[in-house]
């Protein structure tokens, strides 16, 4: 509809003469081809790759569907040619109205402005409790005495550059592929110099939620009209891009357009360089799991634009083959066989084009259609192993004395190895100040009993004798912390001495 509107508005109309008769507001066929070809080339949905022959085919469709008519009012046949025949626009436009989405009647949800501060108490006035280490926390953390620590050193890894990461991805991917194929070397089936590690990394990380590769260079994307045609057949009959009524044989014309586009490519999607590596996978088809893994890794080596086109094409082929609602695209060949015959050559073929290429390609394409979801996804096992290896290389490691691992690594230039005695001295000096503060807190704490305080001090003295000796250099200083209380004898009852002594008198109960 957009192209028809632009074509009707931009096509110059003037007076022409034909066989001694004048016709108003018309145009020549060659003029229509010039105008429409320029219009399609400047449109973002088509682009400059549209040829003049494709423009003529589109004008034939215009004539058949009464977008244009000849000067005598005839239309309905595809006999439009790039010549001087005169045509005109019909009085009424054939454009169909666009479908409108029903309004749901709901209010638009307004998202909050993240820059506006939230209402409530200011963050500056929220009281924050300081985390101070008291004697109870110290007791929990240092309930176990520190044992002997063997001499060790830290090995700092050099920072990995982008080039290092690319080489890691390339080497580990090819190593895994060689192991899956069961080959002693990949030299006979693959030239490793032609493998671009940037393609592997982009195919792994630059993907959509559906697993389709995203391209940084938008000029390498498929034309919009080809994508619309592929979506139309893949989602038939519920195609969202189809906004006007179809005609008999419409699906066959769309299919022929897709076949013509992929058939005019100069190189197959799996490229000439990787032909041997993909053919070698055919020997693993009896072991489907091995073949799937080998094809997963092999497809990661492809240029991103090739991988994306392969993903879209094979997915369309699989959906068309399983779609029972789609009318037959051929009267003599089954739909699945037609898919393999139409696209196998544009997916895989050798540069020399030998006779066996078609058989090999058909066999591989059939396996691709049956397992395309797994094959054209990122191999999670390979990705995890490479990422774990990179993390291991970047991690700082502790090496103990006597181990022979990493002996070839040069020592860091910003540090030197020290003796065990120096290490113990630095450890004691470095931790002496906070430990002294902790000891002083135990001493000054009046909330704990004398018994608990003596217990904690005894534990501290056992764990850190040097710090304890500085605070209590002699037994006298320690004794001053717990002064012994002198026992006072109970006072003599003087009130009893003030009374006169009275002799013992028997009571009446003692009398006989």
Secondary structure, DSSP 4 states (H G I P E B T S, - for coil): -HHHHHHHHHS--EEEESSS-EEEEEEEHHHHHHHHHHHHHHSTTT-TT--HHHHHHHHHHHHHTTSEEETTS--SS----SSS-EEEE-SS--PPPPP-PPP--PPPPPPP-TTSPPSSS-GGGS--------HHHHHHHTSS-------EEEEPPPPP-HHHHHHHHHHHHHHHHHHHHT-S-STTT--GGG--HHHHHHHHHSB-TTSPBPPS-GGGSPPHHHHHHHHHHHTTT--TT--S---TTHHHHHHHHHHHHHHT-SS-TT-STTHHHHHHHGGGTTSHHHHHHHHHHHHHTS-HHHHHHHHHHHHHHHHHHH-SSSPPS-SSS-HHHHHHHHHHHHHS--SS--TTHHHHHHHHHHHHHHTHHHHTS--HHHHHHHHHHHHHHHS-EEEETT--TTTTSPPPTT-----HHHHHHHHHHHHHHHHHHHHHHHHH--SS-HHHHHHHHHHHHHH-HHHHHHH--SHHHHHGGGPPPPPPPPPP-HHHHHSPP------GGG--
